[in-house]
Amino acid sequence: MPQSNSTTDSFTGSAAVADQENHVRTIFDILEGRREADLLLHNLHILDVHSETVYPGSLLVHGERIIALNPDDTIRYRESFDGGGLYAIPGLIDVHLHFESQLAHPAAFGEAIVPSGTTTVFGETLDFASAAGKEAVDAARALFADHDKLPYRLYAFAPGKKSPAEVTEAMLEMDPVIGLGELAHLSYMTGNAEDFRKSALGWANAGFVNCHWGVTALSDTLLNYMPAIGVDNNHDVWNEDDIEKSIRYGLNTQIKFGVGSPEVIRTMLRAIVKRRWPAENFQLCADNISVDRVLRQGHIDWVISLAVEMGMPPIQAIKMGTLYAARSFHKDRDLGSLSPGRFADIVLTDSLSRINPRYVFKGGKLVAKDRRLLDPVRIDYSVLAKQPRPGLDDLRPEQLDLTPLEVSDDGTQAKVLLFDVYGRGHLKFAQEVWVPVRDGSIVPEHEGVRLNRISVVQRYADGERHIVNGLFKGVSIEGGAVATFWPAPKAYFVVVGADSAEMCGSLGHLDGLVGGCVVTEGGAVKAVLPLDFYGVMADMDLAELVEATRTIDNALAVLGNKNEGEPVVNKLLTLFISLDRFGFMK
């Protein structure tokens, strides 16, 4: 019979047992009054998400975790915190967020979300990994190197699309990666071998697989595929019918608020209330959101408050952003409730129906007060900064001219492409429309509304440079141009303006950066936001990033644009997702 050489495994196992024995002895001694706990939070109204009741009491914390509810007077502790009668609720959880979409590195992002009560994030890395290309594995290690220093808990996912399977496999072995990121439903339906490999790696190595379901693009039969191969959750819902299918197919359904029209989140919450679907089916997420919007509006706290406004009972709304979120990733032994053994991630608010985070604790440490992070984390991510690699030296203004797809028989109309920044998630993102032709020239006007032009431009030509020209809803400037760049999964620019020469010049300025956004007027740069980390993240703290995005908006306002909601740069960058999804990139 062969013998197993398991000395290392035995040692590791013995060490783990010894550590746990020390832990249980410590807890026993604290509860017996022999040793001191770290912290007592008292004078609280505690929300018990399990029984859906509120009770007056206190929470005893030691080693980052809650170890007792309402301890008696024999318990000793080093510090105490008077909650002033505020409600104590579990730290809020965002179950699906793209790190790159808010343009901030993890530390800067924490400055925005933690004061809103968010203490845990489940983050996608697919655009970051795709942008890093051959450096993806090392770049991911650098991005995650000091994640334990962040003022929130970070769980990440290896890319389920946009990167080779070997990148996915390597990242699945990293801390804090816990599973496979969202799968590309459109390529999966073609039987892509790389996609099959990634799903197998994700399920075998980690067990969690995220889904981009494509309910609006696939037949009911093909919708079976994702849950049938073991996908856990779905954030690709936009209306009542989408939600009904998602929960019927057994998927944890993530209600998102950071993309598309602001009315989308209200539509989904109203549907949940109207149909009386059990809240346990749902979790809350941002998906893509700007830090500016978080600062102005809030994060998961805002969605919970909105759900209550839409008619949902407050405790059920809170559970979608706490307990049900934790359960969807089998993390409810650590997160999602204020029970012994769970992390002491706690939000103190003066209301349950309108969340107002007065104090935020992570692991029993006070990290934010009155919507301000107390000690911003300084993590050096500069190793991620790259040098620009220009690719537009031969671009000519006439390549950006608007040309017709078709001309009417009488020559008075031309068919062109019309793109809509709020068309994400459905096929109205791009439409073919008829516009006037006067004196042989196309008039950029649709249904009586004057529109700007848009050009989608390949940065590094492989043969003839790929360019798509059309009209655009979402930015309206009377002069100048605004250009953005996004490298994942393909290196493309988008430029919006009214004059080909101005648009070409704006692209030329942006081509001198790794990535970002540039506003020009008369050929001169009026505002710039550089994204030095592979073209998808800014090497800035929160204040610097917000100032840069607002400078872009202010420069466009001078040119006549009236912006609402997300900063323009974030709106424009969401275009790249749909441009890729619907085949407008080579």
Number of C-alpha atoms within 10 A of each C-alpha: 3 4 5 6 8 9 9 9 10 11 11 12 12 12 12 12 12 11 11 12 11 12 13 11 11 17 19 14 15 22 20 13 16 14 16 18 22 19 21 25 20 21 18 22 22 23 21 17 21 12 7 11 11 16 12 15 17 22 25 26 27 23 15 18 23 24 23 21 17 13 16 11 7 11 18 20 17 11 12 13 14 12 19 13 16 22 24 31 30 31 31 34 30 26 29 28 21 22 25 24 21 27 28 26 21 25 23 25 21 24 27 26 27 28 29 32 35 31 29 25 23 23 23 28 25 27 24 28 29 22 23 24 19 13 14 23 19 15 21 20 14 16 19 18 16 14 18 12 12 21 31 27 21 18 18 26 29 32 29 30 25 20 25 19 21 14 22 28 19 14 26 22 14 17 16 21 21 22 29 33 29 25 23 18 22 16 14 16 14 9 10 11 11 17 23 13 16 26 27 16 21 25 16 11 15 15 17 22 29 27 23 19 28 20 22 15 14 13 10 11 7 14 19 12 15 24 18 10 13 17 25 18 28 27 27 21 25 20 17 17 13 18 26 16 16 24 17 10 14 15 23 23 25 26 26 27 23 22 20 19 15 13 9 18 22 18 14 23 23 20 18 23 17 13 10 10 14 11 17 17 20 26 29 29 26 23 23 21 26 25 28 22 17 22 16 10 14 22 28 28 24 16 27 27 21 21 25 20 16 18 14 22 15 20 19 20 27 33 27 28 26 29 26 29 32 24 17 21 18 12 14 16 15 19 28 31 27 28 21 17 17 21 26 29 30 28 29 27 23 16 14 21 19 18 25 21 28 20 23 34 26 25 23 23 16 18 21 24 19 14 20 19 21 15 11 17 16 11 16 13 19 12 10 18 16 16 13 15 13 15 15 20 10 7 16 13 13 11 18 23 20 22 17 18 13 13 18 12 8 6 13 16 21 21 20 22 21 22 22 16 20 18 17 20 19 15 12 14 17 21 16 16 15 21 22 20 19 11 8 10 14 20 16 21 16 14 9 9 9 15 22 22 28 29 24 23 26 23 24 17 14 9 6 8 15 17 19 18 23 26 27 22 18 18 23 22 19 16 19 26 34 32 29 27 30 27 22 23 21 17 20 22 24 24 27 31 29 20 18 22 20 23 28 23 23 28 28 19 20 27 23 14 22 22 28 26 30 27 30 25 20 13 17 13 18 19 20 22 23 21 24 21 27 28 26 27 24 25 20 20 18 21 13 14 23 18 13 20 23 18 18 21 22 18 21 27 15 13 18 15 18 15 15 9 14 22 20 22 24 22 20 22 22 19 20 25 15 20 17 15 16 14 8 15 19 13
